[in-house]
Amino acid sequence: MQTNRKLYLYEDRFMNWYLQLDKKVQEKIDWVFELVKTVPVIPQKYFRHLENADGLYEIRVEYESNIYRIFCFFDEGNLIILINAFQKKTPKTPRSEIALATKLKKQYFSNKPFLES
């Protein structure tokens, strides 16, 4: 399948979290990532813009009765930057998680000239 988008891991925050998950959860996340990268229009069930969160999006993964959220944002068109993730345990996304994602996004763009060199 042709790739429409690319995923980029910023720092190790996401990968450290991912590596602690059960193998079956990792497989489901990988499946959703393939969906995000390849389908022309990503179903909102798996990917949505966060309201009042300055260009942040969340990749949504459900496995069994657990819900996982991976925060990300776009850079230069179809490049999706993955920044942090958590297992959702309450109906509303915790403000602390959104604040952390916002901080990491700002940090990414501040450091971007150094990342490219």
Order of alpha helices (4+ residues) and beta strands (2+ residues): beta-alpha-alpha-beta-beta-beta-beta-alpha
